[in-house]
């Protein structure tokens, strides 16, 4: 079986190489170049170091190695989606779209089509059942699980995906990196956008959307509390970076036409909570899954180790998750990921309306 292994230079994707070798495969290693062209001042991205580490790993294990430049595709498919979303007042998730559009999308079109499987360092599991249907499941390490970033990949992409570290806890991945003397063993986990390294999200938004001063207003009183540099820098539920004293303050609403950000004081402002999460553009992970009215499910609306519980309600536009408990920070444009009630299986996802 021919395997393309996407290695970024980080510890997770590095460790999958010796794992694949031990399983009898000789993966073709690819480093995807994704840095935004002509934006070196914006990037604090260790791409040279990443490429050096990836080259070393390829030589160490005798694997063919190539660099694939997908900068243009990244800008056209992911950066543009992100900017369009923030201009509309939505909260995008570039990591989710990067997996669908770049790692399993543009890469497939350019190189991946030549391979049987595409392996990545995600904390997730993929398997085929007795009928040959491909499934996406949560990782053994629930704290590191990344299925919420993978739930928008297409069924074809899922069928070709391979997640060699999905059965391992992070501590074991670190141990294996030490054992195999990989140069990435002590590297910190990336907190950047997709695989853009250390790029700061607000700097990324500022570069492409700019700044526009507006008022920060207290929801309950209408009192002006301060200024912001553009509603697009703020998300519903946000409590840091507002520059207001006497808090904590939470972002509870945005007026995109008038460039206003509304905040509420208190630890748990009631205006921030809801039991209903409306989803549109709903997709099931595979053809064997049917999402039904009243179905009991677990779900996530953000990257977190735990799940929330609720029931599905089918609607004309898609479906609504009726949450058992009122939940805060429901942001339009983000994704709601639906999981089986008890099994470690991803059922589908939708865009929060």
C-alpha positions in Angstrom: 0.0 0.0 0.0 1.4 3.4 -1.0 1.2 5.9 1.8 1.7 9.7 1.7 2.7 11.0 5.2 2.2 14.7 5.8 4.9 15.6 8.2 5.1 19.2 9.6 8.2 18.9 11.8 6.1 18.7 15.0 6.3 15.8 17.4 3.0 14.2 16.5 3.5 13.9 12.7 7.2 13.0 13.2 6.3 10.0 15.4 3.9 8.5 12.9 6.9 7.8 10.5 8.6 5.2 12.7 5.1 3.8 13.5 4.4 3.4 9.8 7.8 1.8 9.2 7.2 -0.7 12.0 3.9 -1.6 10.4 5.8 -2.5 7.2 5.1 0.6 5.1 7.6 2.9 3.4 5.8 6.2 3.4 6.5 9.0 1.0 7.0 12.0 3.3 5.6 15.4 2.2 6.1 18.8 3.9 3.3 21.2 2.8 4.5 24.7 2.4 1.6 26.9 3.5 3.1 30.2 4.7 1.3 33.2 3.2 3.3 34.5 0.3 4.9 37.9 0.7 3.8 38.1 4.3 7.1 37.3 6.0 6.6 40.2 8.4 3.4 38.6 9.6 4.9 35.2 10.1 6.8 34.0 13.0 6.8 30.5 11.5 9.8 28.2 11.8 9.4 26.7 8.3 13.1 26.4 7.7 13.5 24.5 11.0 10.4 22.4 10.1 11.8 21.4 6.8 15.2 20.6 8.3 13.6 18.3 10.9 11.3 16.7 8.3 14.3 16.2 5.9 16.3 14.6 8.8 13.4 12.2 9.6 13.0 11.2 5.9 16.8 10.4 5.7 16.8 8.6 9.0 14.1 6.2 7.9 15.1 6.0 4.2 11.8 7.6 3.0 11.3 9.6 -0.2 10.7 13.2 0.6 9.2 16.2 -1.2 8.0 19.7 -0.4 4.7 20.7 -1.8 3.9 24.4 -2.2 0.2 25.0 -1.5 0.5 28.7 -0.6 -1.8 29.9 -3.4 -4.4 27.2 -2.7 -4.3 28.1 1.0 -4.9 31.8 0.3 -7.7 31.1 -2.2 -9.5 28.4 -0.1 -8.8 29.0 3.6 -7.6 32.6 4.0 -10.4 33.9 1.8 -13.0 31.9 3.7 -11.7 33.2 7.0 -11.8 36.8 5.9 -15.2 36.6 4.2 -16.6 35.1 7.5 -15.1 37.7 9.8 -16.4 40.5 7.6 -19.9 39.1 8.0 -19.5 39.0 11.8 -19.1 35.2 11.8 -16.5 33.3 13.8 -14.7 31.1 11.3 -12.5 28.1 12.1 -9.5 28.0 9.7 -8.2 24.7 11.1 -11.4 22.9 10.2 -11.4 24.2 6.6 -7.6 23.7 6.3 -8.1 19.9 6.8 -10.8 19.7 4.2 -9.4 22.2 1.7 -5.7 21.7 2.0 -4.4 18.6 3.8 -7.0 16.3 2.3 -8.1 18.6 -0.5 -5.5 20.5 -2.5 -2.8 18.1 -1.6 -4.9 15.2 -2.9 -5.4 17.1 -6.2 -1.6 17.8 -6.6 0.0 14.6 -5.2 -2.3 12.6 -3.0 -4.3 11.0 -5.8 -1.2 8.8 -6.5 -1.4 7.2 -3.1 -3.7 4.7 -1.4 -3.8 6.5 1.9 -2.9 10.0 3.3 -1.5 9.8 6.8 -1.4 12.7 9.2 -0.5 13.3 12.9 -4.0 14.0 14.0 -5.3 12.5 17.3 -8.3 10.6 15.7 -9.1 7.1 14.5 -10.3 5.9 11.2 -11.5 2.4 10.4 -13.6 0.3 7.9 -16.5 -1.8 9.1 -17.5 -5.2 7.7 -19.4 -3.5 4.9 -16.4 -1.5 3.8 -17.8 1.7 5.2 -15.2 4.2 6.5 -15.8 5.7 10.0 -14.2 8.6 12.0 -13.7 8.0 15.7 -12.3 9.9 18.6 -8.7 9.4 19.8 -7.7 7.3 22.8 -6.4 10.5 24.3 -9.6 12.4 24.8 -7.8 15.5 26.0 -5.9 15.7 22.7 -8.7 14.4 20.4 -8.9 16.4 17.2 -12.0 15.0 15.5 -13.7 18.4 15.9 -11.1 19.6 13.3 -11.7 16.7 11.0 -15.5 16.5 11.0 -15.9 18.5 7.8 -13.7 16.3 5.6 -15.7 14.6 2.8 -16.4 10.9 2.8 -13.9 10.3 0.0 -11.2 12.1 2.1 -12.1 10.1 5.2 -11.8 6.9 3.2 -8.2 7.7 2.3 -7.2 9.1 5.7 -4.9 7.4 8.1 -4.2 8.5 11.7 -1.3 6.4 13.0 -1.1 8.1 16.5 -4.9 7.9 17.2 -4.5 4.9 19.4 -1.8 6.5 21.6 -1.9 9.0 24.5 0.2 12.1 24.1 2.6 11.0 26.8 3.4 7.8 24.7 3.9 9.9 21.6 6.5 12.0 23.5 8.1 8.8 24.8 8.4 7.4 21.3 9.9 10.6 20.0 12.6 10.4 22.7 13.1 6.6 22.1 13.6 7.2 18.4 15.8 10.2 19.1 13.7 12.5 16.9 14.7 16.1 16.8 11.1 17.2 17.4 10.9 15.3 20.8 11.0 18.4 22.9 9.1 20.8 20.6 6.0 22.5 22.0 2.6 21.8 20.4 1.7 24.4 17.8 -0.9 26.9 18.9 -1.0 28.6 15.5 -3.6 28.5 12.7 -3.6 25.3 10.8 0.0 24.6 10.1 0.9 28.3 9.9 3.1 27.9 13.0 3.2 30.7 15.5 1.2 33.2 13.5 -1.1 35.3 15.8 -4.8 35.1 14.8 -5.5 38.8 15.4 -2.4 39.8 13.3 -3.7 37.5 10.6 -7.1 39.2 10.6 -5.6 42.7 10.9 -3.4 42.1 7.8 -6.4 41.1 5.6 -9.4 42.9 7.0 -7.8 45.9 8.7 -9.0 47.9 11.7 -12.0 50.1 12.3 -12.7 51.7 15.6 -16.0 51.2 17.3 -17.7 51.4 20.7 -17.9 48.7 23.4 -21.3 49.0 25.0 -22.8 47.4 28.2 -25.7 45.2 27.1 -27.9 46.0 30.0 -27.5 49.8 30.3 -26.4 50.9 26.8 -23.4 52.7 28.4 -20.3 53.2 26.3 -17.4 51.5 28.2 -14.6 51.8 25.7 -13.3 51.3 22.2 -12.5 48.3 20.0 -10.6 48.1 16.7 -13.2 46.1 14.7 -16.0 43.7 15.7 -14.2 41.0 13.7 -11.5 40.7 16.4 -14.1 39.6 18.9 -16.1 36.4 19.4 -19.2 35.6 21.4 -18.2 34.5 24.9 -14.8 36.2 24.8 -13.6 37.6 28.2 -10.0 38.5 27.5 -8.4 41.2 25.4 -11.3 43.8 25.8 -9.2 46.3 27.8 -11.9 47.0 30.2 -11.5 47.4 34.0 -13.8 46.2 36.8 -14.6 42.9 35.0 -14.9 40.2 34.2 -16.7 41.3 31.0 -18.0 39.0 28.3 -18.8 39.7 24.7 -22.5 38.8 24.3 -23.5 40.4 21.0 -22.1 42.1 17.9 -23.8 44.7 15.7 -21.9 44.2 12.4 -23.7 47.1 10.6 -22.8 49.7 13.2 -19.5 48.0 14.3 -20.6 47.7 17.9 -19.5 45.1 20.4 -21.9 44.5 23.4 -20.6 43.2 26.7 -22.1 42.0 29.9 -20.6 42.0 33.4 -20.6 39.1 35.8 -19.1 35.6 35.8 -22.0 34.0 34.0 -24.2 36.6 32.3 -27.5 34.9 31.4 -27.6 36.6 28.0 -24.6 34.5 27.0 -26.4 31.1 27.5 -28.7 29.1 25.3 -30.1 25.5 25.1 -30.6 25.6 21.3 -27.8 25.4 18.8 -29.1 25.8 15.2 -27.0 24.1 12.5 -27.1 24.5 8.7 -25.1 22.8 6.0 -25.4 19.6 8.0 -23.3 16.6 6.7 -23.1 13.1 8.0 -19.6 11.5 8.1 -20.6 8.5 6.0 -23.5 7.2 3.9 -24.4 4.7 6.7 -25.3 7.5 9.1 -28.8 9.0 9.3 -29.4 11.8 11.8 -32.9 11.5 13.1 -35.4 13.7 15.0 -35.1 13.2 18.7 -31.9 11.3 18.5 -29.8 11.4 21.7 -26.2 12.6 21.0 -23.1 14.1 22.4 -21.7 17.2 20.8 -19.0 19.9 20.8 -19.1 23.5 19.6 -15.5 24.2 20.4 -12.2 22.4 20.8 -12.4 20.9 24.3 -11.7 17.5 25.9 -15.3 16.9 27.1 -18.7 16.5 25.5 -22.1 18.1 26.0 -25.3 16.1 25.8 -28.5 16.8 23.9 -31.1 15.7 21.4 -31.4 16.5 17.7 -34.4 18.3 16.2 -34.7 18.3 12.5 -35.6 21.7 11.0 -36.2 23.1 7.5 -32.8 24.6 7.4 -30.9 21.7 9.0 -31.1 20.7 12.6 -31.1 22.1 16.1 -29.2 20.5 19.0 -31.4 20.9 22.1 -28.7 20.9 24.8 -29.4 19.3 28.2 -27.7 22.3 29.8 -27.6 25.9 28.7 -24.3 26.5 27.0 -22.3 29.7 26.5 -20.2 31.0 23.6 -22.4 29.8 20.7 -20.8 31.7 17.8 -22.3 31.8 14.3 -19.9 30.5 11.7 -18.3 28.0 14.1 -19.0 24.3 13.7 -21.2 22.0 15.8 -19.8 18.4 15.9 -22.2 15.6 16.6 -21.0 12.3 18.2 -22.7 9.0 19.0 -24.4 9.0 22.4 -22.0 6.4 23.9 -19.6 5.1 21.2 -16.4 7.0 20.2 -17.9 7.8 16.8 -18.3 11.1 14.9 -21.8 11.2 13.3 -21.6 14.5 11.5 -21.4 18.2 11.7 -23.0 21.5 10.8 -22.3 25.2 10.7 -23.8 27.2 13.6 -26.4 29.5 12.1 
